[in-house]
Amino acid sequence: MHSVSTGVGEELFQLAAKLYPICRSITGEGVRRSLAIIGEQLPLVVHEVPSGSAAYDWEVPLEWNIDDAAVFSPDGERVVDFQNHNLHVVSYSEPVAATLSLEDLDQKLHSLPEHPEWIPYRTSYYRRAWGFCLRHDARLGLRSGDYRVEIRSSLAPGSLTYGELAVPGRDRHEVLFFTHTCHPSLANDNAAGMAVTTALAKWVASAPRRFSYRFVFAPGTIGSLCWLKANERSLGRIRAGLVLALLGDPGSLTYKMSRDGEAWTDSIATYALSQIDAASRVLPFSPYGYDERQLCSPGFNLPIGRLTRSANGGYPQYHSSADDLGLIRPVHLEESLAACRMFVDVLEEDARYVNRSPKGEPRLGKRGLYGAVGGVTPAQCEHAMLWVLNQSDGSKSLLDIARRSGVPFGVVREAASALEAAGLLESETRDKREMQRQRKRGQR
């Protein structure tokens, strides 16, 4: 349903490929390097939250960085080598230098018997530990003897780093886009999400907007909690938003509903996905997943949904070395960006109107309204206008009309503009609706 321009998709892929090799975690230089690359395209404001800072029931941990790590065989060969793939080390492993028997070493190894050629992704963020991940077939090939293990890492007071871009609009109410930056060499999760969010931010900032927009690039869970803590007083301005992740794989576009399931975000996102991908899916909210769990927790209950292609845990390569650049494709990245852009387009243009000539159908011909909507036939133009006139009683939005009529939102919006210019429609603003509610209360 979406026309493809390979140039855009290729640019997205190249950015994801540039981010892919970096060893990221919830803190450390990997996150800063990633934000610096994104900062080459966006004027990010980078925030540092000191270790030990409280974020509600959580605390920013010590900063973790790593230089090298390996397991050496009895012959001195690097049989597990961080330099070959950064998933080989359990993220947040503390420094270690020791010699272990194969039996003892095996307690510190992680592999995937069901996928013997893949390296799993494992973490130990909030518990002091260390470990290595490797292909299961390589694990089976380890022979008896003493193995030397070295992890040259550091856990020290530092900070958690996140990046933020605010794009002011005519309205101070905000739309929030959030993407996580904490995963190491996983292409779909989440180099793809960072690439699409970067391109979306560039596009949003390229033109005047009705709403203000905020883009947050932060580590998962602890990063969103730190952002919420720093911005709690202004969260009431958020009117809509999406968590963006897993946007490059071949799966169908998938939208996960907000906590309430009836937010404006939900209506716009489900409509946009249906227009971009006929096979798109909508999932109910659940308190499991990515940072929608924090943004939609009951103390905030923000109108935020989540856009992915395959869902977390929903593809075999998830959290393994098979989530590499071969999994993501320019065409899928571009389609994901197109869905985000349509979300913004509909959000920017959606409105409610009141028909100023509601008794019967007004004559369109004498007002020169035939053919007033570009790109459609006179019959289609009239069809769109009749739907808008019939449904515009102040309670239905243009999106509501598009969904009910089956007329594309852009055509409905053009029809409403033409009718408004002809004096047949009047914009129904929030202020007017509030005045009407107050009048009704006063008449009781």
C-alpha positions in Angstrom: 0.0 0.0 0.0 3.0 2.3 0.5 5.0 3.4 -2.5 8.7 2.7 -2.0 11.5 5.1 -2.6 14.7 3.1 -2.1 16.8 6.2 -1.5 15.0 6.9 1.8 15.2 3.3 2.9 18.9 3.1 2.1 19.6 6.1 4.2 17.8 4.6 7.1 19.7 1.3 6.6 23.1 3.1 6.5 22.4 4.9 9.8 21.3 1.6 11.4 24.5 0.0 10.0 26.6 2.8 11.6 25.0 2.3 15.0 24.9 -1.5 14.9 28.6 -2.4 15.9 28.6 -0.2 19.1 28.6 -2.0 22.4 25.7 -0.2 24.2 24.2 -0.8 27.6 22.1 1.2 30.0 25.0 3.5 30.8 28.5 4.1 29.4 30.4 5.3 26.4 28.5 3.1 24.0 25.3 5.2 24.6 27.3 8.4 24.2 28.9 7.3 20.9 25.5 6.4 19.6 24.0 9.7 20.6 27.0 11.5 19.0 26.2 9.7 15.7 22.5 10.7 15.9 23.6 14.2 16.9 25.3 14.6 13.6 21.8 14.7 12.1 19.8 16.3 15.0 20.6 19.1 17.5 20.2 16.7 20.5 20.4 18.0 24.0 22.3 15.3 26.0 21.5 14.8 29.7 23.6 13.0 32.2 22.0 11.6 35.3 24.5 10.7 38.1 24.9 7.2 39.4 22.9 6.7 42.6 20.2 9.2 41.5 16.7 8.0 42.5 14.1 7.4 39.7 11.0 6.5 41.7 11.6 2.9 43.0 14.8 2.6 40.9 18.3 3.9 41.2 20.8 4.8 38.4 23.5 2.1 38.7 27.2 2.5 38.5 28.4 3.3 35.0 29.6 0.3 33.0 32.3 0.4 30.3 34.3 -2.4 28.7 37.6 -2.6 26.8 38.0 -6.3 26.1 37.0 -9.7 27.2 37.9 -13.3 26.3 38.0 -16.9 27.3 41.3 -18.6 26.6 41.6 -22.3 26.0 44.2 -24.5 27.7 46.3 -23.8 24.5 45.9 -20.0 24.9 43.4 -19.6 22.0 40.7 -16.9 22.4 37.8 -19.3 22.1 35.3 -16.7 23.2 36.2 -13.2 22.0 34.5 -9.9 22.7 36.4 -8.4 19.8 34.6 -10.7 17.4 31.1 -9.9 18.7 30.1 -7.8 21.7 27.2 -10.1 22.6 29.9 -12.6 23.8 30.0 -10.8 27.1 27.0 -10.6 29.5 26.2 -6.9 29.6 27.3 -5.3 32.8 29.8 -8.0 33.7 32.1 -7.0 36.4 35.9 -7.2 35.8 37.4 -10.6 36.3 40.8 -12.3 35.8 40.7 -16.0 36.8 41.5 -19.5 35.8 38.7 -22.1 36.0 38.2 -25.7 35.1 35.8 -26.3 32.2 33.2 -27.6 34.7 33.3 -24.3 36.7 33.5 -22.2 33.6 30.4 -23.9 32.2 28.4 -22.3 35.0 29.2 -18.9 33.6 28.3 -19.7 29.9 25.1 -19.0 28.0 24.1 -20.5 24.7 21.0 -21.5 22.7 20.7 -25.2 22.1 17.7 -24.6 19.8 19.8 -22.3 17.7 23.3 -23.7 18.0 24.9 -21.1 15.6 23.6 -18.0 17.3 25.0 -16.1 20.3 22.4 -15.1 22.9 22.1 -11.6 24.4 22.2 -11.6 28.2 22.4 -8.9 30.8 23.1 -8.5 34.6 22.3 -4.8 35.1 21.4 -4.7 38.8 23.3 -7.7 40.2 27.1 -8.0 40.4 28.0 -10.9 38.2 29.9 -11.9 35.1 29.5 -14.3 32.2 30.0 -15.1 28.6 27.7 -16.0 25.7 28.6 -18.2 22.8 27.4 -20.4 20.0 26.1 -23.7 21.4 28.1 -25.7 18.9 31.2 -23.9 20.1 30.3 -24.6 23.7 30.0 -28.3 22.9 33.4 -28.2 21.3 35.2 -27.0 24.5 37.5 -29.7 25.8 38.5 -30.5 29.3 41.2 -28.4 31.0 41.8 -25.1 32.7 40.6 -21.9 31.0 41.7 -18.4 31.7 39.0 -15.7 31.7 39.5 -12.0 31.4 37.0 -9.2 31.4 38.5 -5.8 31.3 35.5 -3.7 32.4 34.7 -1.1 34.9 31.8 -0.4 37.2 32.3 3.1 38.7 30.4 6.3 39.6 29.4 8.0 36.4 26.1 8.7 34.9 23.2 7.5 32.7 23.0 9.4 29.4 20.0 10.2 27.3 19.4 12.5 24.3 16.4 14.7 23.7 15.1 17.0 20.9 12.2 19.4 21.4 10.5 20.8 18.3 8.2 23.7 19.2 4.9 24.1 17.4 2.0 26.6 17.4 0.4 24.6 20.3 2.4 24.0 23.5 0.7 20.6 23.8 3.2 17.9 22.9 3.6 14.6 21.0 6.2 12.3 22.4 8.3 9.7 20.5 10.6 7.5 22.6 13.2 4.9 21.4 15.6 2.8 23.5 19.3 3.1 23.1 20.6 0.4 25.5 21.0 -2.7 23.3 24.4 -3.6 21.8 24.8 -5.2 18.3 21.1 -6.0 17.7 20.1 -4.5 14.3 16.3 -4.6 14.7 16.4 -4.1 18.4 17.1 -1.3 18.3 19.5 0.2 15.7 16.4 0.2 13.4 14.3 2.1 16.0 17.0 4.7 16.5 17.4 5.2 12.7 13.6 5.6 12.1 13.2 8.0 15.1 16.1 10.1 13.8 14.7 10.4 10.3 11.2 11.2 11.8 12.6 13.9 13.9 14.4 15.5 11.0 11.2 15.4 8.9 9.0 16.9 11.8 11.5 19.7 12.3 11.6 20.5 8.6 8.3 22.3 8.6 6.0 24.4 10.9 3.8 22.2 13.0 0.6 22.6 14.9 1.8 20.6 17.9 5.1 20.6 19.7 7.1 17.4 19.4 9.6 15.8 21.7 12.0 12.9 20.7 13.7 11.0 23.5 16.6 8.6 22.9 17.2 6.8 26.2 18.2 3.5 27.7 15.2 1.2 28.4 13.3 1.2 31.7 15.8 3.2 33.8 16.2 5.8 31.0 12.5 6.4 30.6 12.0 6.5 34.4 14.8 9.2 34.6 13.1 11.2 31.9 9.7 10.9 33.6 11.3 12.0 36.9 12.9 15.1 35.2 9.7 16.0 33.3 6.9 15.1 35.7 5.6 18.6 36.0 5.1 19.0 32.2 3.7 15.6 31.4 0.2 17.1 31.3 1.0 18.7 28.0 1.4 15.3 26.2 -1.5 14.6 24.0 -0.2 11.6 22.0 2.9 9.6 21.3 4.6 6.4 20.3 7.4 4.1 21.6 9.3 3.2 18.5 11.3 -0.1 18.2 11.9 -3.2 16.1 11.1 -1.3 12.8 13.3 -3.0 10.2 12.4 -6.7 10.1 10.0 -8.3 7.6 7.1 -8.7 10.0 3.9 -6.7 9.5 3.5 -3.3 11.1 2.2 -3.9 14.7 0.6 -1.4 17.0 0.2 -2.0 20.7 -2.6 0.0 22.3 -2.2 2.5 25.1 -3.2 1.5 28.7 -6.7 3.0 28.3 -7.1 1.7 24.8 -9.3 4.7 23.8 -6.7 7.4 23.4 -6.5 9.7 20.4 -3.1 8.0 19.8 -4.9 4.6 19.4 -7.4 5.9 16.8 -4.7 7.6 14.7 -2.2 4.8 14.9 -4.6 2.0 14.0 -5.9 4.1 11.1 -2.4 5.0 9.8 -1.2 1.4 9.9 -4.3 0.2 8.0 -3.5 2.6 5.3 0.2 1.7 5.0 0.1 -2.1 5.5 -3.0 -4.2 4.8 -1.6 -7.0 7.0 -0.9 -4.7 10.0 -1.9 -5.9 13.4 -3.2 -4.3 16.6 -2.3 -5.7 20.0 -4.1 -5.0 23.3 -2.1 -3.2 26.0 -0.1 -5.4 28.4 2.3 -4.4 31.2 5.1 -6.2 29.4 7.3 -4.9 26.6 9.3 -1.7 26.2 9.0 1.7 27.7 5.3 2.0 27.2 5.3 0.1 30.5 6.7 3.1 32.3 5.0 5.8 30.3 1.6 4.1 30.7 2.1 3.1 34.4 -0.9 4.2 36.5 0.9 7.1 38.0 1.3 8.7 34.6 -1.1 6.9 32.3 0.1 8.8 29.3 -1.7 8.4 25.9 1.2 6.4 24.4 1.1 3.3 22.2 4.0 1.3 20.7 4.9 0.8 17.1 7.0 -2.2 16.0 7.0 -4.6 13.1 7.4 -8.0 14.9 6.7 -7.6 18.6 9.3 -8.2 21.2 10.0 -11.9 21.4 8.0 -12.3 18.3 10.7 -13.4 15.9 13.2 -16.2 16.2 16.3 -14.0 16.0 15.1 -11.8 18.9 17.9 -11.1 21.5 20.5 -13.1 19.6 23.4 -12.5 17.1 21.0 -13.5 14.3 19.4 -10.0 14.9 22.0 -8.6 12.5 22.0 -6.3 9.5 20.9 -9.2 7.3 17.5 -9.2 9.2 16.6 -5.6 8.4 15.8 -4.2 5.0 15.6 -0.7 3.6 12.1 -1.3 2.3 10.8 -2.2 5.8 12.6 0.7 7.4 11.0 3.1 4.9 7.6 1.6 5.4 7.9 2.0 9.2 8.9 5.7 8.7 6.0 6.2 6.4 3.6 4.9 9.1 5.2 7.3 11.6 4.8 10.2 9.1 1.2 9.4 8.4 0.6 9.3 12.2 1.9 12.8 12.4 0.0 14.0 9.3 -3.3 12.8 10.7 -2.6 14.1 14.1 -1.7 17.5 12.7 -4.8 17.8 10.5 -7.5 16.1 12.6 -10.2 18.4 13.7 -13.9 18.6 14.5 -16.4 20.8 12.6 -20.0 22.0 12.8 -22.2 22.1 9.7 -23.5 25.6 9.4 -26.3 24.5 7.0 -27.4 21.3 8.8 -31.1 21.2 7.6 -30.9 19.1 4.5 -28.0 19.0 2.0 -26.7 22.4 1.0 -26.3 23.0 -2.8 -22.7 22.4 -3.6 -22.9 23.3 -7.3 -23.9 26.9 -6.7 -20.9 27.4 -4.4 -18.5 26.0 -7.0 -17.5 23.1 -4.9 -17.5 20.4 -7.5 -14.0 19.4 -8.2 -12.7 21.4 -5.3 -10.8 18.4 -3.9 -7.7 17.6 -6.0 -6.8 14.1 -7.2 -10.4 12.7 -7.2 -13.3 12.7 -9.6 -16.2 15.1 -9.1 -18.4 12.2 -7.9 -15.7 11.3 -5.3 -15.3 14.9 -4.3 -19.1 15.2 -3.7 -19.1 11.9 -1.9 -16.4 13.1 0.5 -18.2 16.5 1.1 -21.5 14.8 1.8 -19.9 12.6 4.4 -18.2 15.6 6.0 -21.4 17.7 6.1 -23.5 14.8 7.4 -21.1 13.9 10.2 -20.0 17.4 11.3 -22.1 18.0 14.4 -19.1 18.9 16.6 -18.8 15.4 18.0 -17.1 13.6 15.1 -13.5 14.3 14.0 -12.3 14.1 10.5 -10.5 10.9 11.4 -13.9 9.5 12.7 -15.4 10.4 9.3 -12.6 8.8 7.3 -12.8 5.6 9.3 -16.6 5.4 8.9 -16.9 6.4 5.3 -13.8 4.6 4.0 -12.8 7.8 2.3 -9.0 8.4 2.7 -8.2 10.9 5.5 -6.4 13.3 3.1 -9.5 13.5 0.9 -11.7 14.1 3.9 -9.4 16.8 5.1 -9.4 18.6 1.7 -13.2 18.3 1.5 -13.5 20.0 4.9 -11.1 22.8 3.9 -13.2 23.5 0.8 -16.4 23.4 2.8 -15.0 25.7 5.4 -13.8 28.2 2.8 -17.3 28.2 1.3 -18.8 29.0 4.7 -20.5 25.7 5.2 -18.4 24.5 8.1 -17.1 26.1 11.3 -14.2 24.7 13.3 -15.2 23.2 16.6 -12.4 24.1 19.0 -11.8 22.8 22.5 -12.7 26.2 23.9 -16.1 26.2 22.1 -16.8 22.7 23.3 -16.0 23.7 26.9 -18.3 26.7 26.7 -21.1 24.5 25.4 -20.6 22.1 28.3 -20.6 25.0 30.8 -23.9 26.3 29.2 -25.5 22.9 29.4 -24.4 22.6 33.1 -25.9 26.0 33.8 -29.3 25.1 32.3 -29.7 22.1 34.6 
